[in-house]
């Protein structure tokens, strides 16, 4: 797992992607950007050394905007930053070892280090708007997913801010709902959307919610044949979604998108049902989708290989949409691509180019992200300068009894490894 992860980080080199994302943000004159999977890699030289931040994708993106002449900053107020850490894996000596001489020799004077990472949500604003931030907060969803029961839990949550816009105040949220789901159970994404709606129920000022909701309007799907992205499938608990769902006809109990819509939030667009507006489908290494995914997406009506719509901008309380579009969704030839060189990236590029009947470049061609972005221009009603209650601050209990037991076992294993090595 750790070897795959570090190879993927190297192959999808964020230092090459950050300038493309920054250019897209600046070109579209974004005031606020909601980020999901804001990732930081943290490593330790050895068991007794301190933590060292090795990669920070958010900081790299912000640095790229500054270099391009229009600086963006992480939203912050009174010491609270608009960055909510959800899923994390600690750097555990002897267990999460990464071999990367190029990175670790300059830092630690050795080829390996124990590494972990943090993934969360963030809000960034154009620097000239930073002084307009009124409040910032972070919270967790109560519904979480355990990969290894009691030891490895995926937490999700959201970050939010209140921002003065002209003579009005708007509340803006960035969130990422859970992608993992279990058969015959309500997806955690649906449970988390229900909590988000409840948390925002007392917010009366103009509200905007930006995020990856891991819910396509067509979910739950009838079967895997119509579901190349592995979205939730129908079950006794979650009946199949109606054909061509609308606000009135859709089933919302197992679908985060329709939960948001039926609670009164509107979708800024573009039309989530239209296949040309799908936002997810690229491979993890970013060199377009795999060929089978491309074929499935094309059959749905998307000629770029995006098979699902998961990303949205919702609004409420007087906000008016002016326009919207999908960005970063053209492969292989667009300003959103960069030259990548991993062997798997090159192979997929050539296979996909042949399938698409376009000229195959000699190198790999990669997109800036595995998700396309959603851009919208929204009008905030004038004169709404009141305030709404701060959003609830849900926090997971720091550590459970069984997590203490698990950590004790890990410590014992580490001790035995050290002891055995010393005997040699």
C-alpha positions as a LaTeX table, in Angstrom:
\begin{tabular}{lrrr}
\hline
Residue & $x$ (\AA) & $y$ (\AA) & $z$ (\AA) \\
\hline
Unk1 & 0.00 & 0.00 & 0.00 \\
Unk2 & 2.67 & 2.52 & 0.97 \\
Unk3 & 4.82 & 1.62 & $-2.08$ \\
Unk4 & 1.89 & 2.17 & $-4.44$ \\
Unk5 & 1.05 & 5.45 & $-2.72$ \\
Unk6 & 4.53 & 6.93 & $-3.00$ \\
Unk7 & 4.91 & 5.81 & $-6.64$ \\
Unk8 & 1.60 & 7.49 & $-7.40$ \\
Unk9 & 2.71 & 10.72 & $-5.69$ \\
Unk10 & 5.92 & 10.76 & $-7.73$ \\
Unk11 & 4.21 & 9.89 & $-11.02$ \\
Unk12 & 1.50 & 12.53 & $-10.59$ \\
Unk13 & 4.08 & 15.18 & $-9.60$ \\
Unk14 & 2.06 & 18.00 & $-8.04$ \\
Unk15 & 4.82 & 20.53 & $-8.69$ \\
Unk16 & 3.91 & 20.23 & $-12.39$ \\
Unk17 & 0.16 & 20.29 & $-11.78$ \\
Unk18 & 0.05 & 23.22 & $-9.36$ \\
Unk19 & 0.85 & 25.89 & $-12.01$ \\
Unk20 & $-1.90$ & 24.52 & $-14.28$ \\
Unk21 & $-4.47$ & 24.61 & $-11.48$ \\
Unk22 & $-3.30$ & 28.08 & $-10.44$ \\
Unk23 & $-3.62$ & 29.36 & $-14.01$ \\
Unk24 & $-7.14$ & 27.94 & $-14.23$ \\
Unk25 & $-8.14$ & 29.64 & $-10.97$ \\
Unk26 & $-6.69$ & 32.98 & $-12.03$ \\
Unk27 & $-8.00$ & 32.84 & $-15.61$ \\
Unk28 & $-11.53$ & 32.27 & $-14.31$ \\
Unk29 & $-11.11$ & 35.14 & $-11.81$ \\
Unk30 & $-12.24$ & 33.03 & $-8.88$ \\
Unk31 & $-12.90$ & 34.85 & $-5.62$ \\
Unk32 & $-13.15$ & 31.67 & $-3.53$ \\
Unk33 & $-11.98$ & 28.12 & $-4.25$ \\
Unk34 & $-13.14$ & 25.03 & $-2.38$ \\
Unk35 & $-10.48$ & 22.32 & $-2.28$ \\
Unk36 & $-11.01$ & 18.64 & $-1.52$ \\
Unk37 & $-8.22$ & 16.15 & $-0.81$ \\
Unk38 & $-5.89$ & 18.91 & 0.37 \\
Unk39 & $-2.96$ & 16.60 & 1.05 \\
Unk40 & 0.11 & 16.90 & 3.26 \\
Unk41 & 2.83 & 14.23 & 3.55 \\
Unk42 & 4.67 & 14.06 & 6.88 \\
Unk43 & 7.76 & 11.93 & 7.52 \\
Unk44 & 10.07 & 10.95 & 10.40 \\
Unk45 & 13.76 & 10.07 & 10.12 \\
Unk46 & 13.50 & 7.53 & 12.93 \\
Unk47 & 11.40 & 6.55 & 15.93 \\
Unk48 & 12.66 & 9.34 & 18.19 \\
Unk49 & 12.90 & 12.19 & 15.68 \\
Unk50 & 10.35 & 14.93 & 15.14 \\
Unk51 & 7.93 & 15.13 & 12.21 \\
Unk52 & 8.97 & 16.85 & 9.00 \\
Unk53 & 6.49 & 18.16 & 6.45 \\
Unk54 & 7.71 & 16.83 & 3.12 \\
Unk55 & 4.89 & 17.79 & 0.73 \\
Unk56 & 2.02 & 20.23 & 1.18 \\
Unk57 & $-0.18$ & 20.42 & $-1.92$ \\
Unk58 & $-2.18$ & 23.40 & $-0.65$ \\
Unk59 & 0.96 & 25.46 & $-0.05$ \\
Unk60 & 2.31 & 24.48 & $-3.46$ \\
Unk61 & $-0.89$ & 25.66 & $-5.12$ \\
Unk62 & $-0.85$ & 28.95 & $-3.22$ \\
Unk63 & 2.82 & 29.51 & $-4.13$ \\
Unk64 & 1.94 & 28.89 & $-7.78$ \\
Unk65 & $-0.78$ & 31.57 & $-7.72$ \\
Unk66 & 1.69 & 34.04 & $-6.25$ \\
Unk67 & 4.25 & 33.30 & $-8.97$ \\
Unk68 & 1.58 & 33.89 & $-11.62$ \\
Unk69 & 0.85 & 37.34 & $-10.22$ \\
Unk70 & $-2.52$ & 36.88 & $-8.46$ \\
Unk71 & $-1.98$ & 35.53 & $-4.98$ \\
Unk72 & $-4.48$ & 33.36 & $-3.13$ \\
Unk73 & $-4.27$ & 32.50 & 0.55 \\
Unk74 & $-5.78$ & 29.96 & 2.90 \\
Unk75 & $-8.84$ & 31.49 & 4.56 \\
Unk76 & $-8.11$ & 32.26 & 8.21 \\
Unk77 & $-9.63$ & 34.25 & 11.06 \\
Unk78 & $-8.44$ & 34.69 & 14.64 \\
Unk79 & $-5.96$ & 31.84 & 14.29 \\
Unk80 & $-8.45$ & 29.34 & 12.86 \\
Unk81 & $-7.59$ & 28.14 & 9.37 \\
Unk82 & $-10.18$ & 26.96 & 6.86 \\
Unk83 & $-8.59$ & 23.54 & 6.52 \\
Unk84 & $-10.30$ & 20.53 & 8.04 \\
Unk85 & $-8.19$ & 17.39 & 8.25 \\
Unk86 & $-10.31$ & 14.30 & 7.75 \\
Unk87 & $-8.51$ & 11.09 & 6.85 \\
Unk88 & $-4.95$ & 10.64 & 8.07 \\
Unk89 & $-2.38$ & 7.89 & 8.48 \\
Unk90 & 0.42 & 8.50 & 10.96 \\
Unk91 & 4.10 & 8.08 & 10.19 \\
Unk92 & 4.87 & 4.87 & 12.12 \\
Unk93 & 8.54 & 3.82 & 12.35 \\
Unk94 & 9.24 & 0.31 & 10.98 \\
Unk95 & 5.71 & 0.06 & 9.55 \\
Unk96 & 5.10 & 2.91 & 7.07 \\
Unk97 & 8.58 & 2.99 & 5.55 \\
Unk98 & 9.08 & 4.74 & 2.20 \\
Unk99 & 12.21 & 4.40 & 0.07 \\
Unk100 & 12.86 & 7.66 & $-1.79$ \\
Unk101 & 16.55 & 8.69 & $-1.82$ \\
Unk102 & 15.90 & 11.80 & $-3.92$ \\
Unk103 & 13.56 & 13.22 & $-1.29$ \\
Unk104 & 15.08 & 11.90 & 1.93 \\
Unk105 & 18.84 & 12.22 & 1.38 \\
Unk106 & 18.73 & 16.07 & 1.44 \\
Unk107 & 16.37 & 16.04 & 4.43 \\
Unk108 & 17.58 & 13.14 & 6.56 \\
Unk109 & 20.85 & 11.93 & 5.02 \\
Unk110 & 19.32 & 8.51 & 4.35 \\
Unk111 & 17.26 & 6.76 & 1.66 \\
Unk112 & 14.21 & 5.86 & 3.75 \\
Unk113 & 11.82 & 7.39 & 6.25 \\
Unk114 & 8.55 & 6.57 & 7.97 \\
Unk115 & 5.81 & 8.59 & 6.29 \\
Unk116 & 2.15 & 9.32 & 6.74 \\
Unk117 & $-0.30$ & 11.79 & 5.27 \\
Unk118 & $-3.28$ & 13.99 & 6.01 \\
Unk119 & $-6.16$ & 14.65 & 3.61 \\
Unk120 & $-8.81$ & 17.28 & 4.16 \\
Unk121 & $-10.91$ & 20.13 & 2.84 \\
Unk122 & $-9.84$ & 23.74 & 2.45 \\
Unk123 & $-11.07$ & 27.17 & 1.37 \\
Unk124 & $-8.72$ & 29.60 & $-0.33$ \\
Unk125 & $-9.50$ & 33.20 & $-1.26$ \\
Unk126 & $-7.89$ & 35.84 & $-3.43$ \\
Unk127 & $-5.53$ & 37.72 & $-1.13$ \\
Unk128 & $-7.34$ & 41.04 & $-1.42$ \\
Unk129 & $-10.44$ & 39.36 & 0.07 \\
Unk130 & $-8.67$ & 37.94 & 3.13 \\
Unk131 & $-9.53$ & 41.00 & 5.22 \\
Unk132 & $-13.23$ & 40.40 & 4.47 \\
Unk133 & $-13.32$ & 37.08 & 6.32 \\
Unk134 & $-15.57$ & 37.30 & 9.39 \\
Unk135 & $-15.59$ & 33.75 & 10.80 \\
Unk136 & $-13.91$ & 30.41 & 10.08 \\
Unk137 & $-14.74$ & 26.97 & 11.44 \\
Unk138 & $-14.13$ & 23.25 & 10.96 \\
Unk139 & $-16.19$ & 20.22 & 11.86 \\
Unk140 & $-16.44$ & 16.45 & 11.40 \\
Unk141 & $-19.31$ & 14.27 & 10.28 \\
Unk142 & $-20.53$ & 11.75 & 12.80 \\
Unk143 & $-20.74$ & 8.99 & 10.16 \\
Unk144 & $-17.28$ & 7.57 & 9.44 \\
Unk145 & $-15.89$ & 4.49 & 7.71 \\
Unk146 & $-13.47$ & 2.04 & 9.33 \\
Unk147 & $-11.04$ & 0.28 & 7.00 \\
Unk148 & $-9.47$ & $-1.58$ & 9.90 \\
Unk149 & $-12.03$ & $-1.62$ & 12.73 \\
Unk150 & $-11.01$ & 0.58 & 15.68 \\
Unk151 & $-7.60$ & 1.37 & 14.16 \\
Unk152 & $-7.96$ & 2.97 & 10.72 \\
Unk153 & $-11.02$ & 5.17 & 10.40 \\
Unk154 & $-11.79$ & 7.56 & 7.54 \\
Unk155 & $-13.22$ & 10.74 & 8.98 \\
Unk156 & $-14.88$ & 13.29 & 6.73 \\
Unk157 & $-16.02$ & 16.78 & 7.55 \\
Unk158 & $-16.14$ & 20.30 & 6.22 \\
Unk159 & $-14.58$ & 23.70 & 6.60 \\
Unk160 & $-16.56$ & 26.93 & 6.41 \\
Unk161 & $-16.24$ & 30.69 & 6.52 \\
Unk162 & $-18.43$ & 33.77 & 6.61 \\
Unk163 & $-17.23$ & 36.32 & 4.06 \\
Unk164 & $-18.25$ & 39.96 & 3.65 \\
Unk165 & $-19.17$ & 40.57 & 0.01 \\
Unk166 & $-20.05$ & 44.20 & $-0.62$ \\
Unk167 & $-22.68$ & 45.06 & 1.97 \\
Unk168 & $-23.70$ & 41.43 & 2.41 \\
Unk169 & $-22.36$ & 38.39 & 4.24 \\
Unk170 & $-22.22$ & 34.92 & 2.71 \\
Unk171 & $-21.47$ & 31.56 & 4.31 \\
Unk172 & $-19.26$ & 29.29 & 2.19 \\
Unk173 & $-18.58$ & 25.60 & 2.87 \\
Unk174 & $-16.08$ & 23.15 & 1.36 \\
Unk175 & $-16.68$ & 19.44 & 1.93 \\
Unk176 & $-15.83$ & 15.94 & 0.72 \\
Unk177 & $-18.28$ & 13.14 & 1.48 \\
Unk178 & $-17.30$ & 9.49 & 1.83 \\
Unk179 & $-16.76$ & 7.48 & $-1.36$ \\
Unk180 & $-16.66$ & 4.00 & 0.22 \\
Unk181 & $-20.00$ & 2.25 & 0.58 \\
Unk182 & $-21.24$ & $-1.16$ & 1.76 \\
Unk183 & $-23.83$ & $-3.32$ & 0.04 \\
Unk184 & $-27.37$ & $-3.09$ & 1.43 \\
Unk185 & $-26.50$ & $-0.14$ & 3.66 \\
Unk186 & $-27.21$ & 3.57 & 3.37 \\
Unk187 & $-23.97$ & 5.10 & 2.00 \\
Unk188 & $-22.06$ & 7.25 & 4.46 \\
Unk189 & $-22.16$ & 10.04 & 1.88 \\
Unk190 & $-25.95$ & 10.15 & 2.28 \\
Unk191 & $-25.67$ & 10.15 & 6.08 \\
Unk192 & $-23.10$ & 12.93 & 5.94 \\
Unk193 & $-25.23$ & 15.02 & 3.57 \\
Unk194 & $-28.13$ & 14.65 & 6.00 \\
Unk195 & $-25.95$ & 15.99 & 8.81 \\
Unk196 & $-24.68$ & 18.84 & 6.62 \\
Unk197 & $-28.26$ & 19.88 & 5.86 \\
Unk198 & $-29.09$ & 19.76 & 9.58 \\
Unk199 & $-25.99$ & 21.75 & 10.51 \\
Unk200 & $-26.91$ & 24.45 & 7.99 \\
Unk201 & $-30.61$ & 24.53 & 8.91 \\
Unk202 & $-30.23$ & 27.63 & 11.10 \\
Unk203 & $-28.14$ & 29.52 & 8.55 \\
Unk204 & $-30.25$ & 32.31 & 7.07 \\
Unk205 & $-27.58$ & 34.32 & 5.26 \\
Unk206 & $-26.70$ & 33.53 & 1.61 \\
Unk207 & $-25.06$ & 30.09 & 1.58 \\
Unk208 & $-22.79$ & 28.31 & $-0.90$ \\
Unk209 & $-21.63$ & 24.70 & $-0.53$ \\
Unk210 & $-18.73$ & 23.49 & $-2.69$ \\
Unk211 & $-17.70$ & 19.87 & $-2.73$ \\
Unk212 & $-17.14$ & 16.34 & $-3.90$ \\
Unk213 & $-20.36$ & 14.65 & $-2.78$ \\
Unk214 & $-19.51$ & 11.20 & $-4.16$ \\
Unk215 & $-23.09$ & 10.93 & $-5.39$ \\
Unk216 & $-24.28$ & 10.92 & $-8.98$ \\
Unk217 & $-27.97$ & 11.81 & $-9.53$ \\
Unk218 & $-28.41$ & 8.31 & $-11.04$ \\
Unk219 & $-27.37$ & 6.49 & $-7.84$ \\
Unk220 & $-28.08$ & 3.84 & $-6.64$ \\
Unk221 & $-27.47$ & 2.10 & $-9.97$ \\
Unk222 & $-29.26$ & $-0.99$ & $-11.19$ \\
Unk223 & $-26.11$ & $-3.07$ & $-11.72$ \\
Unk224 & $-22.37$ & $-2.89$ & $-12.34$ \\
Unk225 & $-22.86$ & $-2.81$ & $-16.13$ \\
Unk226 & $-24.23$ & 0.73 & $-15.88$ \\
Unk227 & $-21.74$ & 1.68 & $-13.21$ \\
Unk228 & $-18.09$ & 1.71 & $-14.39$ \\
Unk229 & $-17.08$ & 4.02 & $-11.54$ \\
Unk230 & $-18.24$ & 1.69 & $-8.78$ \\
Unk231 & $-20.91$ & 4.01 & $-7.40$ \\
Unk232 & $-23.52$ & 2.66 & $-4.92$ \\
Unk233 & $-25.70$ & $-0.09$ & $-6.36$ \\
Unk234 & $-29.33$ & $-0.84$ & $-5.61$ \\
Unk235 & $-30.29$ & $-3.12$ & $-2.73$ \\
Unk236 & $-33.20$ & $-3.84$ & $-0.44$ \\
Unk237 & $-32.12$ & $-0.93$ & 1.74 \\
Unk238 & $-31.41$ & 1.37 & $-1.19$ \\
Unk239 & $-33.83$ & 0.86 & $-4.11$ \\
Unk240 & $-32.67$ & 1.59 & $-7.64$ \\
Unk241 & $-32.89$ & 5.25 & $-8.66$ \\
Unk242 & $-35.72$ & 6.14 & $-11.03$ \\
Unk243 & $-34.92$ & 6.73 & $-14.69$ \\
Unk244 & $-34.20$ & 10.35 & $-15.58$ \\
Unk245 & $-34.64$ & 11.52 & $-11.96$ \\
Unk246 & $-36.00$ & 14.98 & $-11.23$ \\
Unk247 & $-36.40$ & 16.94 & $-8.01$ \\
Unk248 & $-39.93$ & 15.59 & $-7.72$ \\
Unk249 & $-39.44$ & 11.98 & $-8.85$ \\
Unk250 & $-36.00$ & 11.15 & $-7.42$ \\
Unk251 & $-35.32$ & 8.84 & $-4.47$ \\
Unk252 & $-33.17$ & 10.67 & $-1.96$ \\
Unk253 & $-32.71$ & 8.34 & 1.04 \\
Unk254 & $-29.44$ & 6.88 & $-0.30$ \\
Unk255 & $-28.24$ & 9.75 & $-2.50$ \\
Unk256 & $-26.37$ & 12.79 & $-1.13$ \\
Unk257 & $-27.11$ & 14.88 & $-4.23$ \\
Unk258 & $-30.87$ & 14.52 & $-3.92$ \\
Unk259 & $-30.73$ & 14.98 & $-0.14$ \\
Unk260 & $-29.17$ & 18.40 & $-0.75$ \\
Unk261 & $-31.65$ & 19.27 & $-3.48$ \\
Unk262 & $-34.76$ & 18.18 & $-1.56$ \\
Unk263 & $-33.64$ & 20.15 & 1.49 \\
Unk264 & $-33.91$ & 23.36 & $-0.53$ \\
Unk265 & $-30.40$ & 23.73 & $-1.95$ \\
Unk266 & $-30.18$ & 24.51 & $-5.65$ \\
Unk267 & $-27.51$ & 23.24 & $-8.03$ \\
Unk268 & $-25.46$ & 25.98 & $-9.70$ \\
Unk269 & $-24.94$ & 23.70 & $-12.69$ \\
Unk270 & $-24.16$ & 22.91 & $-15.33$ \\
Unk271 & $-26.88$ & 20.26 & $-15.66$ \\
Unk272 & $-25.78$ & 17.26 & $-13.58$ \\
Unk273 & $-27.83$ & 14.80 & $-15.66$ \\
Unk274 & $-26.16$ & 15.80 & $-18.95$ \\
Unk275 & $-23.28$ & 13.38 & $-19.60$ \\
Unk276 & $-21.06$ & 16.10 & $-21.05$ \\
Unk277 & $-20.95$ & 17.64 & $-17.56$ \\
Unk278 & $-19.65$ & 14.57 & $-15.73$ \\
Unk279 & $-16.64$ & 15.28 & $-13.50$ \\
Unk280 & $-15.03$ & 11.97 & $-12.53$ \\
Unk281 & $-13.42$ & 9.15 & $-14.47$ \\
Unk282 & $-9.69$ & 9.69 & $-14.85$ \\
Unk283 & $-7.23$ & 7.02 & $-13.71$ \\
Unk284 & $-5.31$ & 7.47 & $-10.47$ \\
Unk285 & $-2.17$ & 8.22 & $-12.50$ \\
Unk286 & $-4.09$ & 10.95 & $-14.41$ \\
Unk287 & $-3.19$ & 9.78 & $-17.95$ \\
Unk288 & $-6.81$ & 9.87 & $-19.02$ \\
Unk289 & $-9.27$ & 7.11 & $-18.10$ \\
Unk290 & $-8.49$ & 3.46 & $-18.73$ \\
Unk291 & $-9.82$ & 2.25 & $-22.07$ \\
Unk292 & $-12.80$ & 0.36 & $-20.62$ \\
Unk293 & $-13.85$ & 3.41 & $-18.61$ \\
Unk294 & $-13.56$ & 5.57 & $-21.73$ \\
Unk295 & $-15.77$ & 3.19 & $-23.72$ \\
Unk296 & $-18.40$ & 3.15 & $-20.98$ \\
Unk297 & $-18.38$ & 6.94 & $-20.64$ \\
Unk298 & $-18.61$ & 7.39 & $-24.41$ \\
Unk299 & $-21.67$ & 5.14 & $-24.48$ \\
Unk300 & $-23.24$ & 7.45 & $-21.89$ \\
Unk301 & $-22.48$ & 10.52 & $-24.00$ \\
Unk302 & $-19.17$ & 11.75 & $-22.57$ \\
Unk303 & $-16.36$ & 11.63 & $-25.12$ \\
Unk304 & $-13.57$ & 12.36 & $-22.63$ \\
Unk305 & $-13.98$ & 9.36 & $-20.35$ \\
Unk306 & $-15.78$ & 11.01 & $-17.44$ \\
Unk307 & $-18.46$ & 8.55 & $-16.32$ \\
Unk308 & $-19.96$ & 10.17 & $-13.22$ \\
Unk309 & $-20.98$ & 13.56 & $-11.86$ \\
Unk310 & $-19.78$ & 13.84 & $-8.27$ \\
Unk311 & $-18.79$ & 17.49 & $-7.85$ \\
Unk312 & $-21.19$ & 20.36 & $-7.27$ \\
Unk313 & $-21.74$ & 23.91 & $-6.14$ \\
Unk314 & $-25.00$ & 24.25 & $-4.20$ \\
Unk315 & $-26.57$ & 27.52 & $-3.09$ \\
Unk316 & $-29.44$ & 28.80 & $-0.97$ \\
Unk317 & $-30.94$ & 31.83 & 0.79 \\
Unk318 & $-31.19$ & 34.33 & $-2.03$ \\
Unk319 & $-28.05$ & 33.49 & $-4.01$ \\
Unk320 & $-28.60$ & 33.74 & $-7.76$ \\
Unk321 & $-26.63$ & 31.78 & $-10.41$ \\
Unk322 & $-25.25$ & 33.74 & $-13.37$ \\
Unk323 & $-23.27$ & 31.07 & $-15.21$ \\
Unk324 & $-21.39$ & 27.82 & $-14.68$ \\
Unk325 & $-19.08$ & 25.46 & $-16.53$ \\
Unk326 & $-16.92$ & 22.37 & $-16.16$ \\
Unk327 & $-13.16$ & 22.97 & $-16.34$ \\
Unk328 & $-10.17$ & 20.64 & $-16.65$ \\
Unk329 & $-12.07$ & 17.96 & $-18.57$ \\
Unk330 & $-10.38$ & 17.87 & $-21.97$ \\
Unk331 & $-7.87$ & 15.10 & $-22.74$ \\
Unk332 & $-5.38$ & 14.77 & $-24.41$ \\
Unk333 & $-4.87$ & 18.23 & $-25.92$ \\
Unk334 & $-5.72$ & 21.22 & $-23.75$ \\
Unk335 & $-4.18$ & 23.73 & $-21.36$ \\
Unk336 & $-5.15$ & 21.39 & $-18.52$ \\
Unk337 & $-2.62$ & 18.70 & $-19.50$ \\
Unk338 & 1.06 & 18.18 & $-18.78$ \\
Unk339 & 3.77 & 15.78 & $-19.94$ \\
Unk340 & 4.12 & 12.77 & $-17.66$ \\
Unk341 & 6.72 & 10.02 & $-17.95$ \\
Unk342 & 5.78 & 7.01 & $-15.84$ \\
Unk343 & 5.71 & 3.84 & $-17.98$ \\
Unk344 & 2.10 & 3.11 & $-17.07$ \\
Unk345 & 1.12 & 6.69 & $-17.93$ \\
Unk346 & 2.79 & 6.43 & $-21.34$ \\
Unk347 & 1.15 & 3.07 & $-22.08$ \\
Unk348 & $-2.32$ & 4.30 & $-21.13$ \\
Unk349 & $-1.84$ & 7.47 & $-23.17$ \\
Unk350 & $-1.00$ & 5.48 & $-26.29$ \\
Unk351 & $-3.80$ & 2.94 & $-25.82$ \\
Unk352 & $-6.36$ & 5.64 & $-25.19$ \\
Unk353 & $-5.19$ & 7.83 & $-28.06$ \\
Unk354 & $-5.57$ & 4.87 & $-30.41$ \\
Unk355 & $-9.08$ & 4.19 & $-29.09$ \\
Unk356 & $-10.02$ & 7.87 & $-29.46$ \\
Unk357 & $-8.44$ & 7.98 & $-32.93$ \\
Unk358 & $-6.22$ & 10.95 & $-32.12$ \\
Unk359 & $-2.49$ & 11.35 & $-32.74$ \\
Unk360 & $-0.61$ & 9.54 & $-29.99$ \\
Unk361 & 2.14 & 11.64 & $-28.40$ \\
Unk362 & 5.46 & 9.91 & $-27.63$ \\
Unk363 & 5.20 & 10.77 & $-23.93$ \\
Unk364 & 2.44 & 10.40 & $-21.41$ \\
Unk365 & $-0.26$ & 13.09 & $-21.32$ \\
Unk366 & $-1.82$ & 13.72 & $-17.92$ \\
Unk367 & $-4.59$ & 15.94 & $-16.60$ \\
Unk368 & $-4.15$ & 18.23 & $-13.60$ \\
Unk369 & $-6.60$ & 16.18 & $-11.49$ \\
Unk370 & $-8.64$ & 12.96 & $-11.63$ \\
Unk371 & $-11.75$ & 15.14 & $-11.18$ \\
Unk372 & $-12.86$ & 17.93 & $-13.46$ \\
Unk373 & $-13.63$ & 21.19 & $-11.69$ \\
Unk374 & $-16.91$ & 23.07 & $-11.40$ \\
Unk375 & $-16.81$ & 26.84 & $-11.85$ \\
Unk376 & $-19.79$ & 29.10 & $-11.18$ \\
Unk377 & $-20.48$ & 32.81 & $-10.99$ \\
Unk378 & $-23.06$ & 33.59 & $-8.32$ \\
Unk379 & $-24.74$ & 36.85 & $-7.33$ \\
Unk380 & $-25.13$ & 37.57 & $-3.61$ \\
Unk381 & $-28.22$ & 39.64 & $-2.71$ \\
Unk382 & $-27.32$ & 43.14 & $-1.54$ \\
Unk383 & $-27.77$ & 44.30 & 2.01 \\
Unk384 & $-27.86$ & 40.91 & 3.73 \\
Unk385 & $-25.29$ & 41.77 & 6.36 \\
Unk386 & $-26.72$ & 39.98 & 9.36 \\
Unk387 & $-25.17$ & 36.97 & 11.00 \\
Unk388 & $-26.13$ & 33.33 & 11.48 \\
Unk389 & $-25.19$ & 31.03 & 14.35 \\
Unk390 & $-21.80$ & 29.36 & 14.04 \\
Unk391 & $-22.01$ & 25.85 & 12.64 \\
Unk392 & $-21.81$ & 22.96 & 15.13 \\
Unk393 & $-18.31$ & 21.74 & 15.92 \\
Unk394 & $-18.52$ & 17.95 & 15.84 \\
Unk395 & $-15.26$ & 16.30 & 16.82 \\
Unk396 & $-14.50$ & 12.57 & 16.94 \\
Unk397 & $-13.42$ & 11.26 & 20.33 \\
Unk398 & $-9.60$ & 11.48 & 20.18 \\
Unk399 & $-8.98$ & 7.80 & 20.86 \\
Unk400 & $-11.10$ & 4.86 & 21.90 \\
Unk401 & $-10.28$ & 2.04 & 24.29 \\
Unk402 & $-9.70$ & $-0.37$ & 21.42 \\
Unk403 & $-7.51$ & 2.15 & 19.64 \\
Unk404 & $-5.39$ & 2.33 & 22.79 \\
Unk405 & $-5.19$ & $-1.45$ & 22.70 \\
Unk406 & $-4.23$ & $-1.38$ & 19.02 \\
Unk407 & $-1.56$ & 1.26 & 19.57 \\
Unk408 & $-0.18$ & $-0.72$ & 22.49 \\
Unk409 & 0.12 & $-3.76$ & 20.22 \\
Unk410 & 1.86 & $-1.69$ & 17.55 \\
Unk411 & 4.27 & $-0.34$ & 20.16 \\
Unk412 & 4.98 & $-3.90$ & 21.33 \\
Unk413 & 5.67 & $-5.03$ & 17.76 \\
Unk414 & 8.00 & $-2.07$ & 17.20 \\
Unk415 & 9.82 & $-2.86$ & 20.47 \\
Unk416 & 10.29 & $-6.50$ & 19.47 \\
Unk417 & 11.64 & $-5.48$ & 16.06 \\
Unk418 & 14.15 & $-3.10$ & 17.64 \\
Unk419 & 15.18 & $-5.71$ & 20.20 \\
Unk420 & 15.70 & $-8.34$ & 17.50 \\
Unk421 & 17.79 & $-5.98$ & 15.39 \\
Unk422 & 20.00 & $-5.11$ & 18.35 \\
Unk423 & 20.65 & $-8.82$ & 19.00 \\
Unk424 & 22.07 & $-9.12$ & 15.49 \\
\hline
\end{tabular}
